[in-house]
Amino acid sequence: MTGRPVKVFLVDDSAVVRQVLQALLGSEPDLQVIGSASDPIFALQKMAHDWPDVIVLDIEMPRMDGLTFLRKLMAERPTPVVICSSLAGNGTQTAMQALAAGAVEIITKPTMGLKDFLEDSADQLRAAVRAAARSRPRALQVARLQAGTAAPVPGSGAMAQTTERIVAIGASTGGTQAIERVLTALPRVAPGIVIVQHMPERFTASLAERLNQLCAIEVREARNDDRVLPGLALIAPGGRHMQLRRSGAHYQVQVLDGPPVNRHRPSVDVLFRSVARNAGRNALGVILTGMGDDGARGLREMMDAGANTIAQDEASCVVFGMPKEAIRLGAARSVLALDEIPRALLQGGG
């Protein structure tokens, strides 16, 4: 957004919250609160005359709840949404449903001391709105398994054999939807996958659980010393880094503490660099939608080590930040639309 303030609309049934948010956001020269409403029905009526760039949305409201409204928006007129709700705590089902439906950011409100919290979190709120304004949400798509397929029984061991092919995926803003679309398109015989998605602690376990229910492959949050196997995707736990290491003919993941890298923990660069060192040309790196540059240099290291590398293209990204930086560094052998990535993954490249 350039040349004019970001137009923001507030949807919350609390008059106090609307008043505080109006003051916090409206005081910034690059942000303009163009209106507010106590529920989504009123919001739609008001926004019809002046559609906002970003919507700040509560979940628990009369007449229509926030999740229903969010899904309606993303299906009919995709608009960046920041969820600001006491129901959307870290790792809750509500938070995961909101992210899956297309919410760009989530701010968890406390049930007590709300006014003080909002004022103390002013910078976080403003940053979330600015980040949302730079995103490009996609129309909501519900991924389903093809008729006649069934999700595997976790831990069945049917695919428990060593593989030297490793797929490493990194994503940030918009990544939960992108990863879902990639993984749900894969058959059970897919190569072993390791994933870093920028998420807080507890969110990643809920994400893995949701994806495991949707996918033919098994998906779970990584544990230290987990083996990387065909038909299995391991997601780095929020708040911890994940690295790939080799033990004889096997690949394993190492889950470890450490300072943030590129302001993130887990960091995509940490994963990609370990894959470059330990898997080399046996790996495929994929960098998906996200803000910033985490993963770009690591993807370049993977390519220099002989790995095939893919960046998601601008048209299918929610935020063309991380892939753009990877492309700028010459780190991507292929630039593909999101829906082209699953086939490339199975074929070993672009």
N, C-alpha and C positions, 0 to 999 in steps of 0.2 A: 504494500500500500504506500503510494507516494503522492504528494501534491495536496492531500486533504487528510483530515483526521479519520481514524478508524471509527466507523459508526457501530455503536454497541447498544444492544437491547437487553434489558434485564427481565427475567421471568422468575418471580419468587412470591409466595403467598404472604411473606412477612413484610409488612410496611417498613419495619426497622431495617431489615436487610437491604431492601431496595434503596432506602434513604442513605445508608452508609456506603453501599456500592456506588451510588450516584456521586457522592462526594469524593470517594477515593479515585474513581476512574475519571470523573468529569474534571478533576483538577489538573489533569495532564493535557498539554497542548496537542498531543498526537492522538488523543482518545476523546470521543464525543458520545455521550450517552443520549441517544435520540428518543428513548422512551422506556417505559416499564409496564409490566402487567402482573396481576396477582395469580393468573393461571394461563395455560396455553391457549384457551379459546379466546380470551381477551387479547392475548399476544398476537394471534393470527389476524384478528380484526385490525389492530393498530399497525402491524408491520406491513399489511397489504399496501399502505400508502407510502411507506418509505422502508424498504427492506434493509436490514442491518448487514454489516460485514461480519460481526461476531455476536453470538447469543450467549449470555451467561444464564444458566438454567438450573433451577432446583429440581429435585425429584418428587418430593411429597407435596402434592398440590391438589386442590379441589377440581372436580369436573374431568380433568385429564392429567394423569401422572406424567412426570418428566421423561421417563423411558419411552412411553407410548408416543409422546410428542417428538422425541429425538428420532425415533424410527420413522415417523411420518415425515419429518423434515428431510431425512437422508434419502427416503424413497422418492419424494416429490420435488424437493428443492434443496439439494445439499448445501449446507451452510455451516461454517465453523462454529462449534459449540464447546464452551467451557462449562463443565458440571461443577456446581458449588452446592454441596449437599451434605448433611450429617449422615445420610444413609449410605454414602459412597466411600466408606472407609477402605483402607488398604486391604486388598485381597478379598473384599466382600463380593458376593455374587452380583450385587447391584453395580458395583464398580466395573466388574468384568463385562456385564451386559452393556453398560454404557460405552465402554471402550470398543466392544465388538460392534455396537451399533454406529460407531463413528465419532464419538466424542474425542476432541483433540487433547484436552487436559482435564484433570480432576482435582478440585480443591475440596478437602474434607472439612466441613464445618463441625465444631464441637456442639454438644447439646447445651452447654453452659458457657457463660462469658462470651457470647457470640459477638457483640459489638467490639469488645477489646481484641478478640481474635482477628476479626476482619481488618481492624486498624493495624495490628501488629503484622499482618500478612499482606499489607498493601503492595509491597514490591513483588511478592509472589503472584498476586492477583493480576497486577499490571503486566508482568512478564508473560503470564499465561494468555492473556487477551492478545498481546502483541504477537506471540507465537501462533495463536490460532488465526490471526488475521493474515499471516503469511502462508497458511496452509491452504490446500485445495482438496476439500473432502470429496470423496467419490460417492456416487449413488449406491445405496445400500444393496448388497448382494448377499443372499443366504446360500452358503455353500452346503451341499449335500453329497452323501455318497451315492454312487450310481446304483440303480435298482439291482438288487440281487447280491450286493456286496455287504459285508459285515465287518465291524471293527474287530480286531483281534483281541483275544483275552490277554490282558497284560501279564507278562511274566510267563507266558506259555512256552517260550523258548523255541518256538517253531523256526525262528530265523536266527537262532543263536549260533552264528558261525563267524569266524574272523573275516574281516574285509580290510583291504588296504585303501579302499576309496573312501574319502572323507569329504563331506559337504559342510562348509562353514558359512553361516548366515548371520549378518548383522543388520539391525534396524533400530529406529527410534520413533519419532512422531509419525503416527499412521501405521506403524509396523505391526500392531496386533492384527489388523485386518489383512495386511499384505501377507504376513506369515500364514494366517489361516487359509488364504486363497492358494498359496503355494502348497502347503502340506496336505490339504484336503484333496488336491488334484493328484497326489502320488499314490501308486499302488503299494501293496504291502512289501514288495521286493525292492523298495528304494534303498539306496546306500545309507550308511550311518550319517546322521546329521547332528551338528552342534550349533547352537543358536545363542546369540546375545541380543536381547531386546532390552533397551533402556527402560527399566521399571523399578519401582521401590520394592523393598522387602515385602513378602507375602503376596504381592500381585502375581509374581511369576508362577507360584504354585497353583493359583487359581487359573491362570492362563493355560498352563500345561494340562490341568484336569479337564478344562473345557475342550481343548484341542484333541485330547485323547478320546473324548466321546465322539468327536466329529470325524476323525481320521481313520484310514485303514491301517496306517502305521501306528506304533505305540509312541506316545509323547509323554514325557514326564520331566519334572524338575531334576536337574543333575545333582548327584551326590558324589563326594570325593571318591576317586578310584573307580567310578562307573566305567565299564567297557563301552566303546562305541561299536555298535553292531548294526547290520542291515535291518531295516524295518524299525529302527528306533531313532527318535529325535530327542536330544537332551537340551533343555533350556537352562541357561545360567541362572542361579538364584539371585533375586534382587538383593543388592547390598554386598555382593561378593563377586570377585573375578573368577573367570573360568579359563583354564589353559588346556591345550591338548598335549599329551606326552605319549611316547611310545615305550612299550614294555615287550621286548622280543618282537613277536609278530603281531602283537595286539596294540590297539590304540585305547587309551584311557583318558579320562578328564581329571584334572586337578582343580578342586574348588578351594579358593584361598582368600584370606583377607588381604588388605593392602590399601594404600591411598588411592583416591580417585585418579583416573587417567583421562585426560581431555574432559575433566569435570564429571566423569561418569564411573560408577562402580555397580554393575559390571561394565567393562569397556570392550567395545568391538576390537579396538587395536590390540588389546592384550590377547584376545582369542586368536585373531588373524596372525599375529606375529608368532605365536606358539605353533600354529598350523604350518606356517612357512618353514619354521625350524625343523619340525618333526614329521611332516608329511610331504612337503615339497610338491613334486609333480603328481603325487597320488591324490591331491586335493583339488577341490573346486571351491572358490570363494564367491559369495553373492552379497552385494551390499544393496539394501532396500531403502525405502523412504525414510527420511529423518532430517532433523535440523542439526547444523554444525558440521564438523569434519571428522568425528570419531570413526575409525575404520578405514579411511582413505589411504593413509600411509601403510597400515597393515596389509591392505589389499595389494598395494604396490609391492610389498615385500613377498607376498604370496606369489605374485606374478613373476617376480625376479627369481624366485626359487623354482619356477617351472610349472606352477599351478595355473589352471584355467580360471579366469575371473570374469564376473558378470556384474554390471551395474543396472539397476532399474532405470527405465527411461523417464524423462521429465513428464510426459503426458499422463503416465499412470501413477506418478508419485503424489502423495498428499503434500509432502514437503520435499522439494528437490534440492536438498542441502548436502547430505552425505554422499549420494551418488554423483552429484555435480562435482564435488571436490575430488572424488576418486577419478572421474573422467578427466578433470583438469590435470591431475598428476600422471595421466597415462596409465592408470592402474587397471583399467577395464579392457579386456580383450573383446568383450561384446557388450553392447547396450541394448537391452531387451525390454519390451513391455511386460508388465507383471504376469499376464496370462501366458506368456511365452516361456517363462522361467522354469516351470515344472518339467516340461519336455527337455529343455536344455540341461537341466539338472540330471535327468535320467540318462541323457546321452553323453554327459561328461563335459559339456561346454555349450558355446553359443551355436 
